[in-house]
């Protein structure tokens, strides 16, 4: 079951990551991970992108029990990224 009923606002766009291991790199956002996979990243046993995110997330201080995670590409590699590394969304006035 998906946690996020709507696509991420950056879904389908390329943004520049603001912090973390990939800071300054282009990141092509596909969508929230739970919408892409149908489950939380924490439930994806053996998935390489989830394992990579778990190890990188600890090192980067990301909240571990958070599903505020998007899936996208850095170059040709699929990576999960916590939303805190994305550019801030403009808040409508």
Biopython code that builds the backbone (N, CA, C, O; Angstrom):
import numpy as np
from Bio.PDB.StructureBuilder import StructureBuilder

atoms = [
    (1, "UNK", "N", (0.839, -1.186, 0.000)),
    (1, "UNK", "CA", (0.000, 0.000, 0.000)),
    (1, "UNK", "C", (0.883, 1.248, 0.000)),
    (1, "UNK", "O", (1.887, 1.308, 0.709)),
    (2, "UNK", "N", (0.506, 2.215, -0.782)),
    (2, "UNK", "CA", (1.283, 3.441, -0.938)),
    (2, "UNK", "C", (0.986, 4.425, 0.185)),
    (2, "UNK", "O", (-0.163, 4.593, 0.593)),
    (3, "UNK", "N", (2.022, 5.062, 0.671)),
    (3, "UNK", "CA", (1.874, 6.092, 1.688)),
    (3, "UNK", "C", (1.461, 7.404, 1.042)),
    (3, "UNK", "O", (0.658, 8.145, 1.609)),
    (4, "UNK", "N", (1.991, 7.699, -0.120)),
    (4, "UNK", "CA", (1.741, 8.966, -0.807)),
    (4, "UNK", "C", (0.717, 8.767, -1.922)),
    (4, "UNK", "O", (1.001, 8.084, -2.906)),
    (5, "UNK", "N", (-0.475, 9.358, -1.779)),
    (5, "UNK", "CA", (-1.505, 9.175, -2.804)),
    (5, "UNK", "C", (-1.250, 9.979, -4.083)),
    (5, "UNK", "O", (-1.773, 9.633, -5.143)),
    (6, "UNK", "N", (-0.462, 11.035, -3.994)),
    (6, "UNK", "CA", (-0.187, 11.903, -5.145)),
    (6, "UNK", "C", (1.291, 11.821, -5.528)),
    (6, "UNK", "O", (2.138, 11.557, -4.674)),
    (7, "UNK", "N", (1.602, 12.045, -6.799)),
    (7, "UNK", "CA", (3.012, 12.069, -7.206)),
    (7, "UNK", "C", (3.773, 13.174, -6.477)),
    (7, "UNK", "O", (3.194, 14.176, -6.058)),
    (8, "UNK", "N", (5.066, 12.970, -6.339)),
    (8, "UNK", "CA", (5.912, 14.011, -5.754)),
    (8, "UNK", "C", (5.879, 15.222, -6.691)),
    (8, "UNK", "O", (5.845, 15.045, -7.908)),
    (9, "UNK", "N", (5.888, 16.449, -6.152)),
    (9, "UNK", "CA", (5.853, 17.641, -7.007)),
    (9, "UNK", "C", (6.980, 17.700, -8.044)),
    (9, "UNK", "O", (6.806, 18.321, -9.093)),
    (10, "UNK", "N", (8.124, 17.073, -7.780)),
    (10, "UNK", "CA", (9.227, 17.065, -8.726)),
    (10, "UNK", "C", (9.226, 15.840, -9.646)),
    (10, "UNK", "O", (10.151, 15.674, -10.441)),
    (11, "UNK", "N", (8.208, 14.980, -9.554)),
    (11, "UNK", "CA", (8.171, 13.771, -10.380)),
    (11, "UNK", "C", (8.305, 14.140, -11.856)),
    (11, "UNK", "O", (7.580, 14.995, -12.364)),
    (12, "UNK", "N", (9.235, 13.489, -12.525)),
    (12, "UNK", "CA", (9.477, 13.739, -13.941)),
    (12, "UNK", "C", (10.415, 14.892, -14.226)),
    (12, "UNK", "O", (10.694, 15.188, -15.387)),
    (13, "UNK", "N", (10.909, 15.550, -13.181)),
    (13, "UNK", "CA", (11.804, 16.688, -13.364)),
    (13, "UNK", "C", (13.225, 16.333, -12.937)),
    (13, "UNK", "O", (13.450, 15.385, -12.184)),
    (14, "UNK", "N", (14.171, 17.114, -13.435)),
    (14, "UNK", "CA", (15.561, 17.002, -13.007)),
    (14, "UNK", "C", (15.864, 18.185, -12.107)),
    (14, "UNK", "O", (15.633, 19.338, -12.471)),
    (15, "UNK", "N", (16.382, 17.882, -10.929)),
    (15, "UNK", "CA", (16.741, 18.914, -9.958)),
    (15, "UNK", "C", (18.215, 18.749, -9.606)),
    (15, "UNK", "O", (18.823, 17.722, -9.909)),
    (16, "UNK", "N", (18.783, 19.764, -8.966)),
    (16, "UNK", "CA", (20.152, 19.680, -8.462)),
    (16, "UNK", "C", (20.076, 19.372, -6.977)),
    (16, "UNK", "O", (19.465, 20.116, -6.209)),
    (17, "UNK", "N", (20.704, 18.262, -6.573)),
    (17, "UNK", "CA", (20.682, 17.888, -5.160)),
    (17, "UNK", "C", (21.448, 18.921, -4.339)),
    (17, "UNK", "O", (22.518, 19.385, -4.736)),
    (18, "UNK", "N", (20.887, 19.266, -3.203)),
    (18, "UNK", "CA", (21.401, 20.362, -2.393)),
    (18, "UNK", "C", (22.394, 19.925, -1.321)),
    (18, "UNK", "O", (23.198, 20.732, -0.854)),
    (19, "UNK", "N", (22.345, 18.658, -0.930)),
    (19, "UNK", "CA", (23.216, 18.185, 0.144)),
    (19, "UNK", "C", (23.406, 16.683, 0.014)),
    (19, "UNK", "O", (22.799, 16.041, -0.842)),
    (20, "UNK", "N", (24.244, 16.139, 0.859)),
    (20, "UNK", "CA", (24.491, 14.707, 0.843)),
    (20, "UNK", "C", (25.594, 14.322, -0.129)),
    (20, "UNK", "O", (26.256, 15.178, -0.716)),
    (21, "UNK", "N", (25.774, 13.035, -0.284)),
    (21, "UNK", "CA", (26.848, 12.494, -1.117)),
    (21, "UNK", "C", (26.788, 12.998, -2.559)),
    (21, "UNK", "O", (27.826, 13.149, -3.204)),
    (22, "UNK", "N", (25.597, 13.254, -3.062)),
    (22, "UNK", "CA", (25.432, 13.649, -4.460)),
    (22, "UNK", "C", (25.143, 15.143, -4.617)),
    (22, "UNK", "O", (24.607, 15.561, -5.643)),
    (23, "UNK", "N", (25.490, 15.944, -3.623)),
    (23, "UNK", "CA", (25.257, 17.393, -3.683)),
    (23, "UNK", "C", (25.860, 17.985, -4.946)),
    (23, "UNK", "O", (26.992, 17.679, -5.319)),
    (24, "UNK", "N", (25.074, 18.843, -5.598)),
    (24, "UNK", "CA", (25.529, 19.504, -6.807)),
    (24, "UNK", "C", (25.294, 18.714, -8.084)),
    (24, "UNK", "O", (25.505, 19.228, -9.182)),
    (25, "UNK", "N", (24.858, 17.464, -7.946)),
    (25, "UNK", "CA", (24.625, 16.634, -9.122)),
    (25, "UNK", "C", (23.159, 16.690, -9.539)),
    (25, "UNK", "O", (22.268, 16.913, -8.720)),
    (26, "UNK", "N", (22.936, 16.482, -10.832)),
    (26, "UNK", "CA", (21.575, 16.404, -11.346)),
    (26, "UNK", "C", (20.934, 15.107, -10.883)),
    (26, "UNK", "O", (21.577, 14.059, -10.831)),
    (27, "UNK", "N", (19.652, 15.200, -10.547)),
    (27, "UNK", "CA", (18.888, 14.047, -10.066)),
    (27, "UNK", "C", (17.542, 14.065, -10.779)),
    (27, "UNK", "O", (16.748, 14.990, -10.606)),
    (28, "UNK", "N", (17.297, 13.047, -11.574)),
    (28, "UNK", "CA", (16.031, 12.923, -12.310)),
    (28, "UNK", "C", (15.039, 12.187, -11.411)),
    (28, "UNK", "O", (15.144, 10.975, -11.222)),
    (29, "UNK", "N", (14.073, 12.928, -10.858)),
    (29, "UNK", "CA", (13.111, 12.376, -9.907)),
    (29, "UNK", "C", (12.044, 11.576, -10.658)),
    (29, "UNK", "O", (11.381, 12.093, -11.557)),
    (30, "UNK", "N", (11.891, 10.312, -10.275)),
    (30, "UNK", "CA", (10.811, 9.510, -10.852)),
    (30, "UNK", "C", (9.531, 9.732, -10.048)),
    (30, "UNK", "O", (8.510, 10.133, -10.607)),
    (31, "UNK", "N", (9.579, 9.474, -8.741)),
    (31, "UNK", "CA", (8.416, 9.675, -7.868)),
    (31, "UNK", "C", (8.790, 9.214, -6.463)),
    (31, "UNK", "O", (9.910, 8.772, -6.205)),
    (32, "UNK", "N", (7.821, 9.332, -5.570)),
    (32, "UNK", "CA", (7.996, 8.784, -4.225)),
    (32, "UNK", "C", (8.340, 7.305, -4.364)),
    (32, "UNK", "O", (7.785, 6.621, -5.225)),
    (33, "UNK", "N", (9.242, 6.807, -3.533)),
    (33, "UNK", "CA", (9.623, 5.396, -3.611)),
    (33, "UNK", "C", (8.424, 4.490, -3.388)),
    (33, "UNK", "O", (8.282, 3.485, -4.084)),
    (34, "UNK", "N", (7.562, 4.816, -2.438)),
    (34, "UNK", "CA", (6.433, 3.919, -2.150)),
    (34, "UNK", "C", (5.447, 3.866, -3.321)),
    (34, "UNK", "O", (4.723, 2.880, -3.462)),
    (35, "UNK", "N", (5.404, 4.886, -4.147)),
    (35, "UNK", "CA", (4.552, 4.856, -5.344)),
    (35, "UNK", "C", (5.221, 4.044, -6.454)),
    (35, "UNK", "O", (4.539, 3.376, -7.231)),
    (36, "UNK", "N", (6.542, 4.100, -6.530)),
    (36, "UNK", "CA", (7.289, 3.352, -7.547)),
    (36, "UNK", "C", (7.236, 1.858, -7.247)),
    (36, "UNK", "O", (6.993, 1.046, -8.139)),
    (37, "UNK", "N", (7.464, 1.503, -5.986)),
    (37, "UNK", "CA", (7.602, 0.095, -5.616)),
    (37, "UNK", "C", (6.356, -0.518, -4.996)),
    (37, "UNK", "O", (6.212, -1.740, -4.961)),
    (38, "UNK", "N", (5.451, 0.332, -4.504)),
    (38, "UNK", "CA", (4.261, -0.187, -3.837)),
    (38, "UNK", "C", (4.477, -0.509, -2.376)),
    (38, "UNK", "O", (3.598, -1.076, -1.727)),
    (39, "UNK", "N", (5.641, -0.152, -1.848)),
    (39, "UNK", "CA", (5.922, -0.415, -0.433)),
    (39, "UNK", "C", (6.993, 0.536, 0.082)),
    (39, "UNK", "O", (7.676, 1.212, -0.687)),
    (40, "UNK", "N", (7.119, 0.568, 1.388)),
    (40, "UNK", "CA", (8.141, 1.381, 2.037)),
    (40, "UNK", "C", (9.528, 0.872, 1.663)),
    (40, "UNK", "O", (9.715, -0.322, 1.429)),
    (41, "UNK", "N", (10.493, 1.778, 1.608)),
    (41, "UNK", "CA", (11.875, 1.360, 1.356)),
    (41, "UNK", "C", (12.356, 0.423, 2.455)),
    (41, "UNK", "O", (13.229, -0.412, 2.219)),
    (42, "UNK", "N", (11.796, 0.553, 3.656)),
    (42, "UNK", "CA", (12.214, -0.272, 4.789)),
    (42, "UNK", "C", (11.765, -1.726, 4.645)),
    (42, "UNK", "O", (12.273, -2.601, 5.346)),
    (43, "UNK", "N", (10.814, -1.991, 3.741)),
    (43, "UNK", "CA", (10.296, -3.341, 3.530)),
    (43, "UNK", "C", (10.864, -4.027, 2.295)),
    (43, "UNK", "O", (10.439, -5.129, 1.950)),
    (44, "UNK", "N", (11.811, -3.395, 1.631)),
    (44, "UNK", "CA", (12.361, -3.916, 0.374)),
    (44, "UNK", "C", (13.597, -4.765, 0.634)),
    (44, "UNK", "O", (14.717, -4.345, 0.348)),
    (45, "UNK", "N", (13.397, -5.927, 1.162)),
    (45, "UNK", "CA", (14.492, -6.832, 1.495)),
    (45, "UNK", "C", (15.304, -7.190, 0.249)),
    (45, "UNK", "O", (14.763, -7.688, -0.738)),
    (46, "UNK", "N", (16.594, -6.931, 0.312)),
    (46, "UNK", "CA", (17.503, -7.300, -0.759)),
    (46, "UNK", "C", (17.532, -6.353, -1.940)),
    (46, "UNK", "O", (18.294, -6.586, -2.878)),
    (47, "UNK", "N", (16.741, -5.302, -1.936)),
    (47, "UNK", "CA", (16.745, -4.356, -3.052)),
    (47, "UNK", "C", (18.005, -3.502, -2.978)),
    (47, "UNK", "O", (18.228, -2.837, -1.966)),
    (48, "UNK", "N", (18.836, -3.500, -4.017)),
    (48, "UNK", "CA", (20.106, -2.766, -3.965)),
    (48, "UNK", "C", (19.952, -1.270, -3.698)),
    (48, "UNK", "O", (20.740, -0.693, -2.949)),
    (49, "UNK", "N", (18.947, -0.637, -4.301)),
    (49, "UNK", "CA", (18.747, 0.805, -4.086)),
    (49, "UNK", "C", (18.376, 1.089, -2.631)),
    (49, "UNK", "O", (18.818, 2.086, -2.059)),
    (50, "UNK", "N", (17.575, 0.223, -2.039)),
    (50, "UNK", "CA", (17.178, 0.405, -0.638)),
    (50, "UNK", "C", (18.345, 0.143, 0.310)),
    (50, "UNK", "O", (18.525, 0.859, 1.296)),
    (51, "UNK", "N", (19.136, -0.885, 0.008)),
    (51, "UNK", "CA", (20.309, -1.172, 0.839)),
    (51, "UNK", "C", (21.305, -0.019, 0.781)),
    (51, "UNK", "O", (21.861, 0.384, 1.803)),
    (52, "UNK", "N", (21.526, 0.508, -0.424)),
    (52, "UNK", "CA", (22.422, 1.652, -0.598)),
    (52, "UNK", "C", (21.907, 2.851, 0.189)),
    (52, "UNK", "O", (22.675, 3.530, 0.870)),
    (53, "UNK", "N", (20.601, 3.110, 0.091)),
    (53, "UNK", "CA", (20.019, 4.244, 0.810)),
    (53, "UNK", "C", (20.160, 4.065, 2.321)),
    (53, "UNK", "O", (20.475, 5.023, 3.028)),
    (54, "UNK", "N", (19.932, 2.863, 2.820)),
    (54, "UNK", "CA", (20.042, 2.620, 4.262)),
    (54, "UNK", "C", (21.453, 2.946, 4.758)),
    (54, "UNK", "O", (21.608, 3.598, 5.791)),
    (55, "UNK", "N", (22.464, 2.506, 4.045)),
    (55, "UNK", "CA", (23.850, 2.766, 4.467)),
    (55, "UNK", "C", (24.214, 4.240, 4.308)),
    (55, "UNK", "O", (24.821, 4.837, 5.197)),
    (56, "UNK", "N", (23.840, 4.818, 3.175)),
    (56, "UNK", "CA", (24.143, 6.226, 2.913)),
    (56, "UNK", "C", (23.346, 7.126, 3.855)),
    (56, "UNK", "O", (23.860, 8.131, 4.347)),
    (57, "UNK", "N", (22.097, 6.761, 4.099)),
    (57, "UNK", "CA", (21.230, 7.556, 4.973)),
    (57, "UNK", "C", (21.769, 7.665, 6.388)),
    (57, "UNK", "O", (21.697, 8.730, 7.003)),
    (58, "UNK", "N", (22.307, 6.576, 6.905)),
    (58, "UNK", "CA", (22.910, 6.609, 8.242)),
    (58, "UNK", "C", (24.079, 7.584, 8.248)),
    (58, "UNK", "O", (24.204, 8.408, 9.154)),
    (59, "UNK", "N", (24.933, 7.488, 7.237)),
    (59, "UNK", "CA", (26.114, 8.356, 7.157)),
    (59, "UNK", "C", (25.725, 9.824, 6.986)),
    (59, "UNK", "O", (26.429, 10.711, 7.469)),
    (60, "UNK", "N", (24.609, 10.085, 6.301)),
    (60, "UNK", "CA", (24.190, 11.460, 6.028)),
    (60, "UNK", "C", (23.244, 12.024, 7.077)),
    (60, "UNK", "O", (22.847, 13.188, 7.005)),
    (61, "UNK", "N", (22.883, 11.192, 8.056)),
    (61, "UNK", "CA", (21.995, 11.660, 9.119)),
    (61, "UNK", "C", (20.539, 11.771, 8.715)),
    (61, "UNK", "O", (19.778, 12.514, 9.334)),
    (62, "UNK", "N", (20.141, 11.040, 7.682)),
    (62, "UNK", "CA", (18.734, 11.047, 7.278)),
    (62, "UNK", "C", (17.895, 10.320, 8.324)),
    (62, "UNK", "O", (18.370, 9.381, 8.963)),
    (63, "UNK", "N", (16.639, 10.756, 8.498)),
    (63, "UNK", "CA", (15.768, 10.033, 9.433)),
    (63, "UNK", "C", (15.492, 8.621, 8.905)),
    (63, "UNK", "O", (14.950, 8.461, 7.811)),
    (64, "UNK", "N", (15.858, 7.617, 9.669)),
    (64, "UNK", "CA", (15.775, 6.233, 9.199)),
    (64, "UNK", "C", (14.355, 5.708, 9.053)),
    (64, "UNK", "O", (14.091, 4.905, 8.158)),
    (65, "UNK", "N", (13.455, 6.131, 9.892)),
    (65, "UNK", "CA", (12.100, 5.583, 9.851)),
    (65, "UNK", "C", (11.148, 6.557, 9.170)),
    (65, "UNK", "O", (10.057, 6.837, 9.667)),
    (66, "UNK", "N", (11.581, 7.062, 8.033)),
    (66, "UNK", "CA", (10.810, 8.041, 7.275)),
    (66, "UNK", "C", (10.584, 7.521, 5.863)),
    (66, "UNK", "O", (11.505, 7.007, 5.228)),
    (67, "UNK", "N", (9.366, 7.655, 5.377)),
    (67, "UNK", "CA", (9.068, 7.298, 3.997)),
    (67, "UNK", "C", (9.034, 8.529, 3.095)),
    (67, "UNK", "O", (8.464, 8.489, 2.004)),
    (68, "UNK", "N", (9.641, 9.617, 3.550)),
    (68, "UNK", "CA", (9.753, 10.825, 2.730)),
    (68, "UNK", "C", (10.973, 10.678, 1.822)),
    (68, "UNK", "O", (11.927, 11.454, 1.889)),
    (69, "UNK", "N", (10.904, 9.655, 0.974)),
    (69, "UNK", "CA", (12.026, 9.230, 0.143)),
    (69, "UNK", "C", (11.553, 9.133, -1.303)),
    (69, "UNK", "O", (10.493, 8.573, -1.583)),
    (70, "UNK", "N", (12.345, 9.681, -2.211)),
    (70, "UNK", "CA", (12.014, 9.606, -3.630)),
    (70, "UNK", "C", (13.026, 8.719, -4.347)),
    (70, "UNK", "O", (14.149, 8.519, -3.885)),
    (71, "UNK", "N", (12.591, 8.198, -5.484)),
    (71, "UNK", "CA", (13.462, 7.400, -6.342)),
    (71, "UNK", "C", (13.755, 8.202, -7.594)),
    (71, "UNK", "O", (12.871, 8.856, -8.146)),
    (72, "UNK", "N", (14.993, 8.148, -8.036)),
    (72, "UNK", "CA", (15.381, 8.839, -9.251)),
    (72, "UNK", "C", (16.742, 8.364, -9.709)),
    (72, "UNK", "O", (17.264, 7.365, -9.216)),
    (73, "UNK", "N", (17.311, 9.090, -10.657)),
    (73, "UNK", "CA", (18.584, 8.696, -11.235)),
    (73, "UNK", "C", (19.625, 9.789, -11.073)),
    (73, "UNK", "O", (19.369, 10.966, -11.327)),
    (74, "UNK", "N", (20.810, 9.365, -10.641)),
    (74, "UNK", "CA", (22.021, 10.188, -10.682)),
    (74, "UNK", "C", (22.838, 9.556, -11.804)),
    (74, "UNK", "O", (23.378, 8.461, -11.648)),
    (75, "UNK", "N", (22.923, 10.247, -12.926)),
    (75, "UNK", "CA", (23.511, 9.613, -14.107)),
    (75, "UNK", "C", (22.601, 8.471, -14.528)),
    (75, "UNK", "O", (21.405, 8.676, -14.738)),
    (76, "UNK", "N", (23.153, 7.271, -14.654)),
    (76, "UNK", "CA", (22.330, 6.119, -15.024)),
    (76, "UNK", "C", (21.995, 5.234, -13.822)),
    (76, "UNK", "O", (21.339, 4.204, -13.976)),
    (77, "UNK", "N", (22.443, 5.632, -12.621)),
    (77, "UNK", "CA", (22.217, 4.830, -11.424)),
    (77, "UNK", "C", (20.948, 5.238, -10.693)),
    (77, "UNK", "O", (20.736, 6.420, -10.421)),
    (78, "UNK", "N", (20.105, 4.264, -10.375)),
    (78, "UNK", "CA", (18.909, 4.509, -9.585)),
    (78, "UNK", "C", (19.275, 4.689, -8.124)),
    (78, "UNK", "O", (19.960, 3.849, -7.541)),
    (79, "UNK", "N", (18.815, 5.793, -7.526)),
    (79, "UNK", "CA", (19.144, 6.117, -6.139)),
    (79, "UNK", "C", (17.910, 6.600, -5.402)),
    (79, "UNK", "O", (17.087, 7.327, -5.957)),
    (80, "UNK", "N", (17.787, 6.193, -4.150)),
    (80, "UNK", "CA", (16.784, 6.758, -3.262)),
    (80, "UNK", "C", (17.423, 7.931, -2.546)),
    (80, "UNK", "O", (18.590, 7.878, -2.159)),
    (81, "UNK", "N", (16.647, 8.989, -2.373)),
    (81, "UNK", "CA", (17.140, 10.198, -1.730)),
    (81, "UNK", "C", (16.049, 10.710, -0.798)),
    (81, "UNK", "O", (14.880, 10.774, -1.179)),
    (82, "UNK", "N", (16.430, 11.074, 0.421)),
    (82, "UNK", "CA", (15.469, 11.699, 1.333)),
    (82, "UNK", "C", (15.158, 13.093, 0.805)),
    (82, "UNK", "O", (16.033, 13.764, 0.259)),
    (83, "UNK", "N", (13.920, 13.525, 0.966)),
    (83, "UNK", "CA", (13.493, 14.812, 0.408)),
    (83, "UNK", "C", (14.285, 15.992, 0.955)),
    (83, "UNK", "O", (14.298, 17.054, 0.332)),
    (84, "UNK", "N", (14.939, 15.841, 2.088)),
    (84, "UNK", "CA", (15.700, 16.968, 2.645)),
    (84, "UNK", "C", (16.893, 17.349, 1.767)),
    (84, "UNK", "O", (17.468, 18.425, 1.931)),
    (85, "UNK", "N", (17.268, 16.460, 0.828)),
    (85, "UNK", "CA", (18.382, 16.737, -0.082)),
    (85, "UNK", "C", (17.926, 17.420, -1.377)),
    (85, "UNK", "O", (18.755, 17.867, -2.170)),
    (86, "UNK", "N", (16.617, 17.497, -1.587)),
    (86, "UNK", "CA", (16.068, 18.148, -2.781)),
    (86, "UNK", "C", (15.968, 19.650, -2.553)),
    (86, "UNK", "O", (15.958, 20.104, -1.408)),
    (87, "UNK", "N", (15.894, 20.433, -3.643)),
    (87, "UNK", "CA", (15.652, 21.865, -3.474)),
    (87, "UNK", "C", (14.301, 22.081, -2.780)),
    (87, "UNK", "O", (13.367, 21.301, -2.964)),
    (88, "UNK", "N", (14.213, 23.142, -1.985)),
    (88, "UNK", "CA", (12.944, 23.437, -1.329)),
    (88, "UNK", "C", (11.897, 23.775, -2.386)),
    (88, "UNK", "O", (12.175, 24.432, -3.390)),
    (89, "UNK", "N", (10.688, 23.300, -2.119)),
    (89, "UNK", "CA", (9.576, 23.612, -3.022)),
    (89, "UNK", "C", (9.073, 25.003, -2.737)),
    (89, "UNK", "O", (8.995, 25.419, -1.581)),
    (90, "UNK", "N", (8.732, 25.721, -3.777)),
    (90, "UNK", "CA", (8.158, 27.053, -3.606)),
    (90, "UNK", "C", (6.765, 26.917, -2.988)),
    (90, "UNK", "O", (5.955, 26.106, -3.439)),
    (91, "UNK", "N", (6.500, 27.696, -1.980)),
    (91, "UNK", "CA", (5.191, 27.676, -1.324)),
    (91, "UNK", "C", (4.329, 28.741, -1.992)),
    (91, "UNK", "O", (4.708, 29.912, -2.024)),
    (92, "UNK", "N", (3.165, 28.343, -2.531)),
    (92, "UNK", "CA", (2.322, 29.340, -3.169)),
    (92, "UNK", "C", (1.872, 30.403, -2.172)),
    (92, "UNK", "O", (1.592, 30.098, -1.012)),
    (93, "UNK", "N", (1.804, 31.651, -2.631)),
    (93, "UNK", "CA", (1.411, 32.771, -1.760)),
    (93, "UNK", "C", (-0.080, 32.778, -1.525)),
    (93, "UNK", "O", (-0.589, 33.647, -0.817)),
]
sb = StructureBuilder()
sb.init_structure("model")
sb.init_model(0)
sb.init_chain("A")
sb.init_seg("    ")
for serial, (resi, resn, name, xyz) in enumerate(atoms, 1):
    if name == "N":
        sb.init_residue(resn, " ", resi, " ")
    sb.init_atom(name, np.array(xyz, "f"), 0.0, 1.0, " ", f" {name:<3s}", serial, name[0])
structure = sb.get_structure()
